Amino acid sequence: QVQLVESGGGLVQPGGSLRLSCAASGISFSIYTMGWYRQAPGKQRDLVATITSGGSTNYPDSVKGRFTIHRDNAKNTVYLQMNSLKPEDTAVYYCNAKFSTIPAYWGQGTQVTVSS
């Protein structure tokens, strides 16, 4: 079955960095668009970054210039490098895999807390 397993979350001070990882299994990873989303308490789940099978990336303005998504197809893993973290980046971060009209797959989420 399909599994997306996130790791790398934790507590970090404002201005710090974290790298999230998402290891995928059960899918043809290289053809999927992979993404990271986040959800803060009481808020909707929002897009953080996506990367297509061809390597094109997309970021909302809130993280552009601070976050970087990249993928390693040999390891079936997508990463999210987060720099210059702010308290408002605090959320549960979810990995997402999407291909064509197939319903997207989601990971279980990893908590990121930015606080002094």
Secondary structure per residue as TSV (DSSP state, phi and psi in degrees):
chain	resnum	aa	ss	phi	psi
A	1	Q	-	360.0	165.8
A	2	V	-	-77.3	133.8
A	3	Q	E	-135.6	134.1
A	4	L	E	-121.6	117.5
A	5	V	E	-118.8	112.3
A	6	E	E	-87.8	152.3
A	7	S	E	-154.5	165.5
A	8	G	-	104.6	-4.1
A	9	G	-	-72.0	171.8
A	10	G	E	161.7	-165.3
A	11	L	E	-101.1	131.4
A	12	V	E	-141.6	150.3
A	13	Q	-	-79.0	154.2
A	14	P	T	-53.6	136.9
A	15	G	T	89.6	-9.2
A	16	G	-	-82.5	-175.9
A	17	S	-	-131.4	152.5
A	18	L	E	-144.5	152.7
A	19	R	E	-123.5	120.7
A	20	L	E	-93.7	147.4
A	21	S	E	-126.1	149.6
A	22	C	E	-136.8	111.8
A	23	A	E	-96.3	125.9
A	24	A	E	-106.9	145.6
A	25	S	E	-144.9	154.3
A	26	G	S	85.6	3.3
A	27	I	S	-131.7	160.7
A	28	S	-	-81.1	83.5
A	29	F	G	-50.5	-43.1
A	30	S	G	-65.4	-20.6
A	31	I	G	-93.9	-7.6
A	32	Y	S	-87.6	143.7
A	33	T	E	-79.7	126.3
A	34	M	E	-106.8	146.7
A	35	G	E	-146.7	162.5
A	36	W	E	-121.3	135.4
A	37	Y	E	-128.3	163.0
A	38	R	E	-142.0	153.1
A	39	Q	E	-140.3	117.6
A	40	A	-	-89.7	157.8
A	41	P	T	-55.4	130.1
A	42	G	T	76.6	5.9
A	43	K	S	-120.8	166.0
A	44	Q	-	-76.6	164.8
A	45	R	E	-80.9	125.9
A	46	D	E	-117.0	150.3
A	47	L	E	-67.4	137.9
A	48	V	E	-111.8	-44.6
A	49	A	E	-167.8	148.7
A	50	T	E	-134.4	155.7
A	51	I	E	-140.6	127.0
A	52	T	-	-80.9	174.8
A	53	S	T	-61.7	-27.3
A	54	G	T	-88.0	-2.9
A	55	G	-	95.4	4.3
A	56	S	-	-73.7	138.0
A	57	T	E	-117.4	157.4
A	58	N	E	-145.4	136.3
A	59	Y	-	-138.0	144.3
A	60	P	-	-74.2	162.6
A	61	D	T	-60.0	-28.6
A	62	S	T	-63.6	-23.5
A	63	V	T	-122.4	-7.6
A	64	K	T	-58.3	132.1
A	65	G	T	88.6	-13.2
A	66	R	T	-113.7	-34.8
A	67	F	E	-108.5	146.9
A	68	T	E	-136.4	128.7
A	69	I	E	-103.9	139.0
A	70	H	E	-150.3	161.8
A	71	R	E	-129.3	150.3
A	72	D	E	-122.9	98.6
A	73	N	T	-65.9	-27.1
A	74	A	T	-67.9	-26.9
A	75	K	T	-106.4	2.4
A	76	N	T	52.4	43.0
A	77	T	E	-133.9	139.5
A	78	V	E	-118.0	143.5
A	79	Y	E	-121.2	153.8
A	80	L	E	-130.6	109.1
A	81	Q	E	-88.9	121.7
A	82	M	E	-117.2	117.5
A	83	N	-	-117.2	163.8
A	84	S	S	49.7	48.6
A	85	L	-	-65.8	145.6
A	86	K	-	-120.7	156.4
A	87	P	G	-54.6	-32.6
A	88	E	G	-72.7	-5.7
A	89	D	G	-82.0	-7.0
A	90	T	-	-61.6	125.2
A	91	A	E	-179.0	171.0
A	92	V	E	-87.9	128.1
A	93	Y	E	-102.5	129.9
A	94	Y	E	-117.2	140.2
A	95	C	E	-90.4	145.4
A	96	N	E	-137.2	139.9
A	97	A	E	-127.5	127.3
A	98	K	E	-135.9	133.8
A	99	F	E	-140.9	122.9
A	100	S	T	48.9	-131.5
A	101	T	T	-92.5	2.6
A	102	I	E	-68.5	133.9
A	103	P	E	-54.9	141.6
A	104	A	E	-67.7	150.7
A	105	Y	E	-101.7	148.3
A	106	W	E	-128.9	146.8
A	107	G	-	-84.0	-177.5
A	108	Q	-	-86.8	-13.6
A	109	G	-	96.3	152.6
A	110	T	E	-137.0	135.7
A	111	Q	E	-81.2	132.0
A	112	V	E	-119.7	123.7
A	113	T	E	-123.4	124.2
A	114	V	E	-112.0	109.8
A	115	S	-	-159.0	148.7
A	116	S	-	-94.0	360.0
